[in-house]
Structure formats: structure tokens, C-alpha cells
Amino acid sequence: MTSPVTLINVFAVPQGKEAEFIKTWNETGQSLKNASGFIDAKLHRSLDSNARFQFINVAHWESVEAYKAAISEHEPQEKHLSWLEANPALYIVEAEY
């Protein structure tokens, strides 16, 4: 698929690990932001401290292929956080208003 795609990754971060997670997410972002096909990324934090997923990453890529190539060259540093639950998936727009 060569149309733009959206990466949505929801993260379950244990209490007390938020700062370490954000630092690691930013390190990954620094390595990916210059990758071919990268458009943008934003990390969202829940306003509800009891939410299961405290953080949600929404990133845009020019294509599935661009995303896969970037990830194969720049492994996300979050993979090394044994306590982190990450749930990445690529999406396309199905409907909008």
C-alpha cells in the first residue's frame, strides 16, 4: 500500500515509570524523525491517572513500506523496557466527518 498510514500505539505504563517511558519514547522519536517517509508523531497522555493506557502514540507515515523500512533500521527503544505493554498497529482512514 502506498497511501499514507497512521500508526497508533497504546502503552500501559506502570505508575512510577512514566518519566523513563517518555525519555525512551523521545529517544526513539529522535532516531525515526529523519527516516524516509516519516510525516509526524505525537505522544498523548491520559488525563485519567487510572486509565489502562496512560500513553497513546499517533504517528503518520507516507506508506506501510516506509514505516516497515524505518522500524527495521531503527528499532524502537521501548522494546527494551520489560515492564512496558505496547500495542502498535497501522491504520487507514475508513470514514471522517
DSSP file with accessible surface (Angstrom, degrees, kcal/mol):
  #  RESIDUE AA STRUCTURE BP1 BP2  ACC     N-H-->O    O-->H-N    N-H-->O    O-->H-N    TCO  KAPPA ALPHA  PHI   PSI    X-CA   Y-CA   Z-CA
    1    1 A M              0   0  108      0, 0.0    63,-0.9     0, 0.0    64,-0.7   0.000 360.0 360.0 360.0 130.4    0.0    0.0    0.0
    2    2 A T        +     0   0  126     61,-0.2     3,-0.1    62,-0.1     0, 0.0   0.359 360.0  99.3-109.6   5.4    1.5    3.3   -1.0
    3    3 A S  S    S-     0   0   55      1,-0.1    61,-0.3    60,-0.0    58,-0.1  -0.537  87.8 -79.0 -87.1 160.8   -1.1    5.7    0.6
    4    4 A P        -     0   0   90      0, 0.0     2,-0.3     0, 0.0    58,-0.2  -0.217  49.9-163.7 -57.8 148.0   -0.4    7.4    3.9
    5    5 A V  E     -A   61   0A   3     56,-2.4    56,-2.5    58,-0.1     2,-0.5  -0.907  13.4-133.2-131.1 158.4   -1.0    5.3    7.0
    6    6 A T  E     -AB  60  91A  25     85,-3.0    85,-2.9    -2,-0.3     2,-0.5  -0.962  10.8-150.6-115.3 127.2   -1.4    6.1   10.7
    7    7 A L  E     -AB  59  90A  12     52,-3.2    52,-2.6    -2,-0.5     2,-0.5  -0.855  14.7-174.0 -91.7 126.3    0.5    4.2   13.4
    8    8 A I  E     +AB  58  89A  55     81,-2.6    81,-1.4    -2,-0.5     2,-0.4  -0.996   5.1 176.5-121.1 124.0   -1.5    4.1   16.7
    9    9 A N  E     -AB  57  88A  16     48,-2.3    48,-3.1    -2,-0.5     2,-0.4  -0.981  12.1-160.5-131.1 116.9    0.3    2.5   19.6
   10   10 A V  E     -AB  56  87A  31     77,-0.7    77,-1.2    -2,-0.4     2,-0.4  -0.831  11.4-156.7 -99.6 138.1   -1.3    2.4   23.1
   11   11 A F  E     -AB  55  86A   0     44,-3.0    44,-1.5    -2,-0.4    43,-0.7  -0.959  14.7-154.2-121.7 130.5    1.0    1.9   26.1
   12   12 A A  E     - B   0  85A  17     73,-2.3    73,-1.8    -2,-0.4    41,-0.2  -0.912  24.7-175.8 -96.9 114.0    0.3    0.5   29.5
   13   13 A V        -     0   0   12     -2,-0.7     5,-0.1    39,-0.3    71,-0.1  -0.961  23.7-123.4-117.2 122.3    2.9    2.1   31.7
   14   14 A P    >   -     0   0   53      0, 0.0     3,-2.1     0, 0.0     4,-0.2  -0.297  41.0 -90.3 -62.0 147.5    3.2    1.2   35.4
   15   15 A Q  T 3  S+     0   0  153      1,-0.3    34,-0.0     2,-0.2     0, 0.0  -0.298 116.0  28.5 -56.6 138.3    2.9    4.1   37.9
   16   16 A G  T 3  S+     0   0   71     -3,-0.1    -1,-0.3     1,-0.0     4,-0.2   0.289 105.3  79.7  92.0 -10.0    6.3    5.5   38.7
   17   17 A K    <>  +     0   0   75     -3,-2.1     4,-2.4     1,-0.1     5,-0.2   0.354  59.2 101.1-107.0   3.3    7.7    4.6   35.2
   18   18 A E  H  > S+     0   0   39      1,-0.2     4,-2.7    -4,-0.2     5,-0.2   0.907  81.1  48.2 -58.5 -47.7    6.2    7.5   33.3
   19   19 A A  H  > S+     0   0   78      1,-0.2     4,-2.4     2,-0.2    -1,-0.2   0.904 112.6  48.8 -62.8 -42.0    9.4    9.6   33.1
   20   20 A E  H  > S+     0   0   85      2,-0.2     4,-2.3    -4,-0.2    -1,-0.2   0.912 112.2  49.4 -64.1 -41.0   11.5    6.7   32.0
   21   21 A F  H  X S+     0   0    0     -4,-2.4     4,-3.0     2,-0.2     5,-0.2   0.944 111.1  48.2 -62.4 -49.3    9.0    5.8   29.3
   22   22 A I  H  X S+     0   0   51     -4,-2.7     4,-2.6     1,-0.2    -2,-0.2   0.918 111.4  50.9 -59.8 -42.5    8.8    9.4   28.0
   23   23 A K  H  X S+     0   0  127     -4,-2.4     4,-1.9    -5,-0.2    -1,-0.2   0.940 113.4  45.0 -59.4 -46.2   12.6    9.6   27.9
   24   24 A T  H  X S+     0   0   12     -4,-2.3     4,-2.3     2,-0.2    53,-0.3   0.912 111.3  52.4 -67.0 -41.2   12.8    6.3   25.9
   25   25 A W  H  X S+     0   0   30     -4,-3.0     4,-2.5     1,-0.2    -1,-0.2   0.921 109.4  50.3 -61.4 -41.7    9.9    7.3   23.6
   26   26 A N  H  X S+     0   0   76     -4,-2.6     4,-2.3    -5,-0.2    -1,-0.2   0.875 107.3  53.9 -64.8 -36.8   11.7   10.6   22.8
   27   27 A E  H  X S+     0   0   81     -4,-1.9     4,-1.5     2,-0.2    -1,-0.2   0.930 110.5  46.7 -62.1 -44.2   14.9    8.7   22.0
   28   28 A T  H  X S+     0   0    7     -4,-2.3     4,-1.9     1,-0.2     3,-0.3   0.931 110.6  53.1 -62.6 -44.2   13.1    6.5   19.6
   29   29 A G  H  X S+     0   0   25     -4,-2.5     4,-2.4     1,-0.2    -2,-0.2   0.890 104.4  55.2 -59.2 -39.9   11.5    9.6   18.0
   30   30 A Q  H  < S+     0   0  112     -4,-2.3     4,-0.3     1,-0.2    -1,-0.2   0.873 111.0  44.9 -62.5 -35.9   14.8   11.3   17.5
   31   31 A S  H  < S+     0   0   44     -4,-1.5    -1,-0.2    -3,-0.3    -2,-0.2   0.799 119.3  41.4 -79.4 -25.9   16.1    8.3   15.5
   32   32 A L  H >< S+     0   0   18     -4,-1.9     3,-2.2     1,-0.2    -2,-0.2   0.732  92.0  81.2 -92.9 -21.9   12.9    7.9   13.5
   33   33 A K  T 3< S+     0   0   97     -4,-2.4    -1,-0.2     1,-0.3    -2,-0.1   0.744  97.2  43.9 -64.3 -21.2   12.1   11.6   12.7
   34   34 A N  T 3  S+     0   0  137     -4,-0.3    -1,-0.3    -3,-0.2    -2,-0.1   0.345  87.3 120.6-101.1   5.6   14.6   11.7    9.8
   35   35 A A  S X  S-     0   0   16     -3,-2.2     3,-1.9     1,-0.1     2,-0.1  -0.400  77.4 -94.4 -69.3 146.6   13.6    8.4    8.3
   36   36 A S  T 3  S+     0   0  108      1,-0.2    34,-0.2    -2,-0.1    -1,-0.1  -0.376 111.0  19.0 -60.8 129.7   12.3    8.3    4.8
   37   37 A G  T 3  S+     0   0    6      1,-0.3    25,-2.8    -2,-0.1     2,-0.3   0.321  86.6 136.7  92.6  -8.5    8.5    8.5    4.7
   38   38 A F  E <   +C   61   0A  49     -3,-1.9    -1,-0.3    23,-0.2    23,-0.2  -0.540  21.7 171.0 -72.7 134.4    8.1    9.8    8.3
   39   39 A I  E     -     0   0A  83     21,-2.5     2,-0.3     1,-0.4    22,-0.2   0.794  54.2 -45.7-107.3 -59.5    5.5   12.6    8.5
   40   40 A D  E     -C   60   0A  58     20,-1.2    20,-2.7     2,-0.0    -1,-0.4  -0.981  42.5-153.4-166.9 168.7    4.9   13.3   12.2
   41   41 A A  E     -C   59   0A  37     -2,-0.3     2,-0.4    18,-0.3    18,-0.3  -0.981   5.7-171.6-152.4 145.0    4.3   11.8   15.6
   42   42 A K  E     -C   58   0A 132     16,-2.2    16,-2.6    -2,-0.3     2,-0.6  -0.998  14.6-146.4-139.4 136.5    2.6   12.9   18.8
   43   43 A L  E     -C   57   0A  46     -2,-0.4     2,-0.4    14,-0.2    14,-0.2  -0.907  18.5-160.2-103.1 123.1    2.5   11.2   22.2
   44   44 A H  E     -C   56   0A  95     12,-3.4    12,-2.4    -2,-0.6     2,-0.4  -0.832   1.8-153.9-104.5 141.6   -0.7   11.7   24.1
   45   45 A R  E     -C   55   0A 132     -2,-0.4    10,-0.2    10,-0.2     9,-0.1  -0.950  22.5-115.1-117.1 135.2   -1.1   11.3   27.8
   46   46 A S        -     0   0   40      8,-2.7     8,-0.0    -2,-0.4     5,-0.0  -0.351   6.7-147.5 -66.7 142.0   -4.4   10.4   29.5
   47   47 A L  S    S+     0   0  185      1,-0.1     2,-0.7    -2,-0.1    -1,-0.1   0.612  86.1  79.5 -79.9 -13.8   -6.0   12.9   31.8
   48   48 A D    >   -     0   0   87      1,-0.1     3,-2.1     6,-0.0    -2,-0.1  -0.850  68.3-160.2 -98.0 109.1   -7.3   10.0   33.8
   49   49 A S  T 3  S+     0   0   77     -2,-0.7    -1,-0.1     1,-0.3     5,-0.1   0.667  92.0  55.3 -65.5 -12.7   -4.5    8.6   36.1
   50   50 A N  T 3  S+     0   0  134      3,-0.1    -1,-0.3    -3,-0.0     4,-0.1   0.376  77.9 124.3 -99.1   3.7   -6.4    5.3   36.3
   51   51 A A    <   -     0   0   28     -3,-2.1     3,-0.2     1,-0.1    -5,-0.1  -0.353  64.5-133.4 -63.5 142.0   -6.7    4.7   32.6
   52   52 A R  S    S+     0   0  162      1,-0.2     2,-0.8   -40,-0.1   -39,-0.3   0.925 101.1  45.7 -61.9 -44.3   -5.3    1.4   31.5
   53   53 A F        +     0   0   59    -41,-0.2   -41,-0.2     1,-0.2    -1,-0.2  -0.862  66.6 177.7-104.7 101.9   -3.4    3.0   28.6
   54   54 A Q        +     0   0   17     -2,-0.8    -8,-2.7   -43,-0.7     2,-0.4   0.760  68.6  38.0 -73.3 -26.6   -1.7    6.1   30.0
   55   55 A F  E     -AC  11  45A   3    -44,-1.5   -44,-3.0   -10,-0.2     2,-0.4  -0.979  59.6-171.6-132.7 141.6    0.0    7.0   26.7
   56   56 A I  E     -AC  10  44A  62    -12,-2.4   -12,-3.4    -2,-0.4     2,-0.5  -0.994  10.9-154.6-132.9 125.1   -1.0    6.8   23.1
   57   57 A N  E     -AC   9  43A  12    -48,-3.1   -48,-2.3    -2,-0.4     2,-0.5  -0.864   9.4-173.5 -97.5 128.8    1.3    7.4   20.2
   58   58 A V  E     +AC   8  42A  34    -16,-2.6   -16,-2.2    -2,-0.5     2,-0.3  -0.985  13.9 168.2-122.7 116.6   -0.2    8.6   16.9
   59   59 A A  E     -AC   7  41A   3    -52,-2.6   -52,-3.2    -2,-0.5     2,-0.4  -0.950  23.6-142.8-129.7 150.8    2.2    8.9   14.0
   60   60 A H  E     -AC   6  40A  64    -20,-2.7   -21,-2.5    -2,-0.3   -20,-1.2  -0.941  16.5-176.8-117.8 137.5    1.8    9.3   10.3
   61   61 A W  E     -AC   5  38A   3    -56,-2.5   -56,-2.4    -2,-0.4   -23,-0.2  -0.938  34.9-124.0-129.5 150.9    3.9    7.7    7.6
   62   62 A E  S    S-     0   0  109    -25,-2.8     2,-0.3    -2,-0.3   -24,-0.1   0.780  90.1 -12.9 -65.3 -27.5    3.8    8.0    3.8
   63   63 A S     >  -     0   0   19    -26,-0.2     4,-2.0   -59,-0.1   -61,-0.2  -0.986  65.3-103.8-164.6 165.1    3.3    4.3    3.4
   64   64 A V  H  > S+     0   0   28    -63,-0.9     4,-2.8   -61,-0.3     5,-0.2   0.918 121.4  54.2 -59.6 -43.1    3.3    0.9    5.1
   65   65 A E  H  > S+     0   0   92    -64,-0.7     4,-2.5     1,-0.2    -1,-0.2   0.893 106.1  51.0 -61.9 -41.2    6.6    0.2    3.3
   66   66 A A  H  > S+     0   0   16      2,-0.2     4,-2.3     1,-0.2    -1,-0.2   0.925 111.8  47.8 -62.9 -43.7    8.2    3.4    4.7
   67   67 A Y  H  X S+     0   0   37     -4,-2.0     4,-2.6     2,-0.2     5,-0.2   0.954 113.0  47.2 -61.7 -48.7    7.1    2.5    8.2
   68   68 A K  H  X S+     0   0  135     -4,-2.8     4,-2.0     1,-0.2    -2,-0.2   0.895 112.1  50.3 -62.7 -39.8    8.4   -1.1    8.0
   69   69 A A  H  X S+     0   0   45     -4,-2.5     4,-1.4    -5,-0.2    -1,-0.2   0.926 111.6  48.2 -64.3 -43.3   11.7    0.1    6.5
   70   70 A A  H  X S+     0   0    5     -4,-2.3     4,-2.5     1,-0.2     3,-0.3   0.926 111.8  48.8 -64.5 -43.0   12.3    2.6    9.2
   71   71 A I  H  < S+     0   0   35     -4,-2.6    -1,-0.2     1,-0.2    -2,-0.2   0.866 108.3  54.1 -66.9 -34.6   11.4    0.2   12.0
   72   72 A S  H  < S+     0   0   98     -4,-2.0     3,-0.2    -5,-0.2    -1,-0.2   0.833 117.2  37.6 -69.8 -27.4   13.8   -2.4   10.6
   73   73 A E  H  < S+     0   0  147     -4,-1.4     2,-0.4    -3,-0.3    -2,-0.2   0.758 125.4  36.8 -90.2 -29.4   16.6    0.2   10.6
   74   74 A H  S  < S-     0   0   59     -4,-2.5    -1,-0.2    -5,-0.2    -2,-0.1  -0.777  78.9-153.2-129.3  86.1   15.8    1.9   13.9
   75   75 A E        -     0   0   91     -2,-0.4     2,-0.1    -3,-0.2    -3,-0.1  -0.361  30.6-107.1 -61.1 129.0   14.5   -0.5   16.5
   76   76 A P    >   -     0   0   20      0, 0.0     3,-1.6     0, 0.0     4,-0.2  -0.391  20.0-141.0 -58.9 129.3   12.2    1.3   18.9
   77   77 A Q  G >  S+     0   0   75    -53,-0.3     3,-2.0     1,-0.3     4,-0.1   0.746  94.8  76.4 -65.4 -21.3   14.0    1.7   22.3
   78   78 A E  G >  S+     0   0   17      1,-0.3     3,-1.9   -54,-0.2    -1,-0.3   0.752  77.5  74.7 -62.0 -22.5   10.7    0.9   24.1
   79   79 A K  G <  S+     0   0  139     -3,-1.6    -1,-0.3     1,-0.3    -2,-0.2   0.734  89.5  59.6 -62.0 -19.9   11.2   -2.8   23.2
   80   80 A H  G <  S+     0   0  120     -3,-2.0     2,-1.0    -4,-0.2    -1,-0.3   0.431  79.8  93.8 -90.9   1.0   13.9   -2.9   25.9
   81   81 A L    X   -     0   0   17     -3,-1.9     3,-1.9     1,-0.2    -1,-0.1  -0.810  59.4-167.4 -94.5  98.9   11.5   -1.8   28.7
   82   82 A S  T 3  S+     0   0  122     -2,-1.0    -1,-0.2     1,-0.3    -2,-0.0   0.769  83.7  53.5 -61.8 -24.9   10.5   -5.2   30.0
   83   83 A W  T 3  S+     0   0   62     -3,-0.1     2,-0.4     2,-0.0    -1,-0.3   0.505  88.5 101.9 -88.1  -4.4    7.6   -3.8   32.1
   84   84 A L    <   -     0   0   25     -3,-1.9     2,-0.6    -6,-0.2   -71,-0.2  -0.649  56.4-155.3 -89.7 134.4    6.0   -1.9   29.1
   85   85 A E  E     +B   12   0A  69    -73,-1.8   -73,-2.3    -2,-0.4     2,-0.4  -0.937  20.6 179.8-104.5 115.8    2.9   -3.2   27.3
   86   86 A A  E     -B   11   0A  42     -2,-0.6   -75,-0.2   -75,-0.2   -77,-0.0  -0.911  16.5-172.5-117.0 146.6    2.9   -1.7   23.8
   87   87 A N  E     +B   10   0A  68    -77,-1.2   -77,-0.7    -2,-0.4     2,-0.2  -0.556  14.8 179.2-137.5  69.2    0.2   -2.4   21.1
   88   88 A P  E     +B    9   0A  70      0, 0.0     2,-0.3     0, 0.0   -79,-0.2  -0.473   7.4 159.5 -79.1 144.1    1.3   -0.9   17.8
   89   89 A A  E     -B    8   0A  38    -81,-1.4   -81,-2.6    -2,-0.2     2,-0.4  -0.970  34.2-123.7-156.7 149.8   -0.9   -1.2   14.6
   90   90 A L  E     -B    7   0A  55     -2,-0.3     2,-0.3   -83,-0.2   -83,-0.2  -0.779  31.3-174.7 -96.5 144.0   -1.2    0.6   11.3
   91   91 A Y  E     -B    6   0A 120    -85,-2.9   -85,-3.0    -2,-0.4     2,-0.3  -0.927  17.0-153.0-135.8 156.0   -4.5    2.1   10.2
   92   92 A I        -     0   0   88     -2,-0.3     2,-0.4   -87,-0.2   -87,-0.1  -0.873  41.2 -91.4-120.2 159.9   -6.0    3.9    7.3
   93   93 A V        +     0   0   97     -2,-0.3     3,-0.1     1,-0.2     0, 0.0  -0.567  40.0 176.0 -73.7 126.9   -8.9    6.3    7.4
   94   94 A E        -     0   0  170      1,-0.4     2,-0.3    -2,-0.4    -1,-0.2   0.750  67.4  -8.9 -98.1 -36.3  -12.2    4.5    7.0
   95   95 A A        -     0   0   69      2,-0.0    -1,-0.4     0, 0.0     2,-0.3  -0.981  60.8-172.3-158.1 154.3  -14.6    7.4    7.4
   96   96 A E              0   0  157     -2,-0.3    -3,-0.0    -3,-0.1     0, 0.0  -0.986 360.0 360.0-150.2 159.1  -14.4   11.1    8.5
   97   97 A Y              0   0  266     -2,-0.3    -2,-0.0     0, 0.0     0, 0.0  -0.920 360.0 360.0-126.9 360.0  -16.8   13.9    9.3
